[in-house]
Each structure stands twice: as structure tokens, then as C-alpha cells.
């Protein structure tokens, strides 16, 4: 709608109010999926550390090495795709 829109009586018509972003189904779905993914990643990170300690009876050095290796595939794939 244009800024200078007028009704039949010649009075200026205000622009429609902005629509709430969360009421858009596509955005609500995207926001929900992103939130669930973030929570899932955080829970998985903690669960990974707990499993290392309880199942493997790992030492602090072993926990550090396994934690570093869990990030390595992401780092290696990013650098190889840039070439």
C-alpha cells in the first residue's frame, strides 16, 4: 500500500500494522527447528563427556584427546572444501 493512499472520503489511510514474525508458519517452523537443534547439540555434548567418563573410565588426558577429535572432522572438512 502506498504512503499517500486515501479512503473514498479522501482521508489518508494508515498503513497496516506489521505482522508478528512468529505468526508466520514458515518462520515458526524454522525457529522451532533451530531451537531444538541447539538444545540437542548442547545435550549431546554433555552426554558425550559423561559417556567417556563412565563407560571408558577415561583419564583427563584421554577425555581431552577425544574432545579434540570430536571437532577435528569439522575442521578438516572445512579446510579441504576451500581448496
Backbone as JSON, one array per atom type, in Angstrom:
{
  "sequence": "XXXXXXXXXXXXXXXXXXXXXXXXXXXXXXXXXXXXXXXXXXXXXXXXXXXXXXXXXXXXXXXXXXXXXXXXXXXXXXXXXXX",
  "N": [[0.84, -1.16, 0.0], [0.55, 2.23, -0.77], [2.12, 5.21, 0.64], [0.59, 7.48, 0.35], [-2.03, 6.67, 0.21], [-5.58, 6.86, 0.09], [-8.84, 6.87, 1.57], [-12.29, 6.43, 0.37], [-13.47, 8.86, 1.2], [-11.46, 10.64, 1.01], [-9.68, 10.83, 3.04], [-6.55, 10.15, 4.59], [-5.24, 6.84, 4.64], [-4.01, 4.8, 7.15], [-0.98, 2.81, 7.15], [-1.06, -0.82, 7.12], [-0.73, -2.64, 10.23], [2.46, -4.01, 11.22], [3.06, -7.48, 10.68], [3.28, -10.02, 13.12], [6.28, -11.79, 13.44], [6.53, -14.41, 14.43], [4.07, -15.47, 13.92], [4.04, -16.23, 11.34], [3.91, -19.17, 9.56], [6.11, -20.49, 8.29], [8.39, -19.24, 9.37], [8.02, -19.77, 12.09], [8.27, -22.55, 12.1], [10.95, -22.8, 11.23], [12.27, -21.44, 13.32], [11.58, -23.05, 15.52], [12.78, -25.51, 14.79], [15.49, -24.77, 14.71], [15.92, -24.04, 17.37], [15.44, -26.48, 18.7], [17.51, -27.96, 17.57], [19.76, -26.64, 18.61], [19.46, -27.09, 21.39], [19.58, -29.89, 21.36], [22.2, -30.31, 20.42], [23.67, -29.22, 22.54], [22.94, -30.91, 24.65], [23.87, -33.35, 23.66], [26.62, -32.87, 23.61], [27.26, -32.72, 26.36], [26.39, -35.26, 27.15], [28.16, -36.88, 25.71], [30.6, -36.37, 27.02], [29.99, -37.4, 29.57], [29.54, -40.11, 28.97], [32.1, -40.86, 28.12], [33.55, -40.68, 30.51], [32.14, -42.44, 32.26], [31.72, -44.96, 30.91], [34.14, -45.62, 29.61], [35.97, -45.15, 31.6], [37.82, -43.04, 31.48], [40.85, -41.12, 31.58], [41.74, -37.7, 32.46], [43.43, -36.76, 30.38], [42.83, -38.48, 28.26], [40.15, -37.83, 27.9], [40.43, -35.2, 27.03], [41.77, -35.6, 24.57], [39.84, -37.09, 23.12], [37.78, -35.21, 23.05], [38.98, -33.21, 21.5], [39.27, -34.61, 19.12], [36.63, -34.91, 18.4], [35.98, -32.52, 17.25], [37.65, -32.34, 15.14], [36.92, -33.59, 12.55], [35.12, -31.7, 11.52], [36.76, -29.44, 11.28], [38.71, -30.34, 9.45], [37.16, -30.96, 7.16], [36.17, -28.48, 6.47], [38.47, -27.08, 5.72], [39.4, -28.57, 3.55], [37.4, -28.25, 1.67], [37.67, -25.67, 0.9], [39.7, -25.51, -0.9]],
  "CA": [[0.0, 0.0, 0.0], [1.35, 3.45, -0.86], [2.01, 6.11, 1.78], [-0.42, 8.5, 0.1], [-3.32, 6.01, -0.04], [-6.69, 7.57, 0.72], [-10.1, 6.16, 1.5], [-13.22, 7.13, -0.53], [-13.77, 10.21, 1.68], [-10.3, 11.48, 0.78], [-8.78, 10.85, 4.2], [-5.39, 9.27, 4.46], [-5.39, 5.53, 5.27], [-2.72, 4.41, 7.74], [-0.5, 1.51, 6.66], [-1.45, -1.91, 8.01], [0.29, -2.9, 11.25], [3.36, -5.1, 10.83], [2.63, -8.79, 11.14], [4.24, -10.65, 14.02], [7.1, -12.75, 12.71], [6.29, -15.78, 14.89], [2.79, -15.94, 13.4], [4.28, -16.78, 10.0], [4.18, -20.59, 9.77], [7.44, -20.89, 7.85], [9.38, -18.77, 10.33], [7.82, -20.51, 13.34], [8.86, -23.88, 11.91], [12.4, -22.6, 11.21], [12.71, -21.07, 14.67], [11.44, -24.25, 16.37], [13.8, -26.49, 14.4], [16.78, -24.25, 15.11], [15.99, -24.11, 18.82], [15.6, -27.89, 19.06], [18.85, -28.38, 17.17], [20.72, -26.08, 19.56], [19.35, -27.85, 22.64], [20.07, -31.24, 21.11], [23.66, -30.26, 20.36], [24.2, -28.99, 23.89], [22.74, -32.13, 25.44], [24.77, -34.38, 23.13], [27.98, -32.56, 24.06], [27.39, -33.13, 27.76], [26.24, -36.71, 27.2], [29.41, -37.45, 25.2], [31.59, -36.3, 28.1], [29.59, -38.33, 30.63], [29.79, -41.46, 28.48], [33.55, -41.09, 28.13], [34.0, -40.89, 31.89], [31.51, -43.59, 32.92], [31.87, -46.23, 30.19], [35.55, -45.9, 29.31], [36.81, -44.82, 32.76], [38.91, -42.29, 30.86], [41.62, -40.14, 32.35], [41.56, -36.35, 31.91], [44.15, -36.62, 29.11], [42.04, -39.19, 27.25], [38.95, -37.03, 27.66], [40.86, -34.06, 26.22], [42.06, -36.07, 23.21], [38.57, -37.42, 22.47], [37.06, -33.95, 22.8], [39.64, -32.56, 20.37], [38.96, -35.39, 17.92], [35.23, -34.72, 18.02], [35.89, -31.31, 16.46], [38.58, -32.46, 14.02], [36.3, -33.8, 11.24], [34.56, -30.43, 11.06], [37.87, -28.57, 10.87], [39.36, -30.88, 8.25], [36.29, -30.87, 6.01], [36.07, -27.08, 6.09], [39.69, -26.62, 5.04], [39.55, -29.26, 2.28], [36.42, -27.76, 0.7], [38.07, -24.32, 0.48], [40.75, -25.59, -1.93]],
  "C": [[0.89, 1.23, 0.0], [1.13, 4.33, 0.37], [0.88, 7.13, 1.6], [-1.79, 7.89, -0.22], [-4.42, 6.73, 0.74], [-7.96, 6.72, 0.59], [-11.07, 6.94, 0.6], [-13.57, 8.55, -0.09], [-12.6, 11.16, 1.49], [-9.36, 11.56, 1.97], [-7.67, 9.83, 4.01], [-5.62, 7.98, 5.24], [-4.04, 5.14, 5.85], [-2.28, 3.05, 7.2], [-0.93, 0.4, 7.62], [-0.35, -2.17, 9.03], [1.2, -4.04, 10.81], [2.89, -6.42, 11.44], [3.7, -9.39, 12.04], [4.96, -11.76, 13.31], [6.81, -14.19, 13.14], [4.94, -16.32, 14.44], [2.91, -16.45, 11.97], [4.67, -18.24, 10.16], [5.6, -21.01, 9.38], [8.51, -20.46, 8.85], [9.25, -19.51, 11.66], [8.43, -21.9, 13.25], [10.38, -23.79, 11.94], [12.93, -22.32, 12.6], [12.65, -22.28, 15.6], [12.53, -25.26, 16.07], [15.19, -26.03, 14.85], [16.96, -24.33, 16.62], [16.2, -25.55, 19.28], [16.99, -28.4, 18.71], [19.9, -27.87, 18.16], [20.67, -26.83, 20.9], [19.88, -29.26, 22.47], [21.59, -31.3, 21.06], [24.28, -30.06, 21.72], [24.08, -30.25, 24.75], [23.68, -33.22, 24.96], [26.21, -34.13, 23.57], [28.23, -32.98, 25.5], [27.32, -34.64, 27.88], [27.51, -37.42, 26.72], [30.48, -37.47, 26.3], [31.26, -37.29, 29.22], [29.85, -39.77, 30.22], [31.28, -41.8, 28.5], [34.02, -41.44, 29.54], [33.43, -42.19, 32.46], [31.8, -44.91, 32.22], [33.34, -46.59, 30.0], [36.47, -45.71, 30.51], [38.05, -44.05, 32.3], [39.58, -41.34, 31.84], [41.38, -38.75, 31.75], [42.26, -36.15, 30.57], [43.36, -37.3, 27.99], [40.77, -38.42, 26.9], [39.29, -35.84, 26.77], [41.1, -34.46, 24.78], [40.76, -36.39, 22.47], [37.74, -36.18, 22.17], [37.66, -33.22, 21.61], [39.32, -33.29, 19.07], [37.52, -35.22, 17.48], [35.04, -33.47, 17.18], [36.72, -31.41, 15.19], [37.9, -32.71, 12.68], [35.69, -32.52, 10.67], [35.66, -29.51, 10.55], [38.51, -29.04, 9.59], [38.46, -30.73, 7.02], [36.14, -29.44, 5.54], [37.3, -26.63, 5.3], [39.85, -27.31, 3.68], [38.56, -28.74, 1.24], [36.79, -26.37, 0.2], [39.1, -24.36, -0.65], [40.18, -25.62, -3.31]]
}
